[in-house]
Amino acid sequence: MDLSYNGILAEAKDRMGKAVAHLENDLRGIRTGRATPGLVDHIRVDYYGSMTPISQMAQVSAPDAKTIGIKPFDVSQVSAIEKAILASDLGITPVSDGKIIRLPLPMMTEEQRKKLSSHVKDMGEQARVAIRNVRRDCNKSAQAAKKDSTIAEDQEHDLENEIQDLTKSHEAQVDDLLKKKTDEDLLDTLDHIDELLKINPGVDISDIKIFTPYPGTVFFEEAIAHGFVPPTRIEDWSGFYWNKGNLPWLSKKRTQFLENISY
């Protein structure tokens, strides 16, 4: 490793960036119930003896919120792609007309949503740990560089400050990725509401509170950090109503998102 000031800083940027990129790639394969082409990015197909990503063999799209469409460039590979999808952890049975493969995404159960929320949270924590490990390693390199006089003592202090700034910046990127994934789940909820209203326009959906910080949701810890005092009894949650004043854990974008819901 280059123990110069710039070399250590470049090492920190590179490794922290890779930790964030790894999380972003893994999150693409997490199914929230909303169709996105990224859900099949991790699936490899045996293409003439070479394990090839579906995206390199077909045009992948999401024609609607509940369907992924896969149009192979070579129609003779339809069967191989279907086989790879069935063997994957996606949990979806493909439907094919011989030319185009469609993946209908089923509605997620409440239990699946809870597991998803917990899994995504764990993935985010793993990314943060990786970033902090890079900070630890690069701080040790800075100390070693000072010891062998590659950098001066004041430079070591400045370098550790820059490494800490990089740590905060990349942890913020992790938070943004997790919020983006959460928003996909929220949009999926609204899609289900749309479907419900099409089936029965008179259904009462006025009491759906997708931003309420119930225990176990991604908002609960954010709310606690902002001073929220949760009800101690289950029945008391029924009296929780949102307004701008009592949802300080929501970003301006999310508050606007909530206000735009016309249900």
C-alpha positions, 0 to 999 in steps of 0.5 A: 500500500502507498503510505503517502498522504494521497495514497492512503486517502485514495485507498480509503475512497476506493474501499469505502466506495466498493462497500457502498457499491456492493450494498447497492448491487445486493439491494437490486436483487431484493424483491419488495413486490414492485417490479424492477429489472434489477431483480434479475441482475444476479441471475446467471444463465448457462449460455454455451458453457459460460455463466452469463447475466440475463441482462447480457442475453435479453432486454429486461423491462418492467412494463408495469409495477407487477411484471418483469418482461424478459425478451431474449436476443436469441429465442433459442435461449428462452428455456435456459433462461427459464431454468436459471430463474427457477433455480434462483432464489427469486421465488417466481415462476416464469410464464413464457410464450416461446419468445418473451418471458414474463415474471408476475410478482405476487403480493408480499405478505406481512411476514415477508415484509417484516423479514425484508425490512430486517434483512435490508437493515442487516445488509446496511449494518454490514456495509457500515461495518465494512466502511468503519473497518476501512477507516480503522485500517487507513488510520493505522496506515496514517500512523505507520506513515508518521512513524517512518516519517513519510508524513508529518505529525500535523499531516497525520491529524489532517489525514485522519480528519479526512478519513473520518469525513469520508466515513460519514459521507459513505455512511450517508450513502448507505442510509440513502440506499436503505431509504430508497429501498424502503420507498420502493416498498411504500410504492408497492403498498400504494400499487396494491391500494390502486388494485384494490380500488379498481376491484372495489371503488367503495372500499374504505382505505382511509386508515392506512398509515404507511408512515406510522413508526410501528415497532419493527418498521424502519421508521421506529428507530428513526422516530426514537432518535428524533425524540418520539415516545411510543405508546406503551399499549397496543390499543394506544397506537390506534390514536396516532394521527400524522401531521407535519408537527409530529413526524419530524423523522420524515424527510421533506421528500417523504412528507411531500410524498405523503401529502400527495396521496389522494386516498 
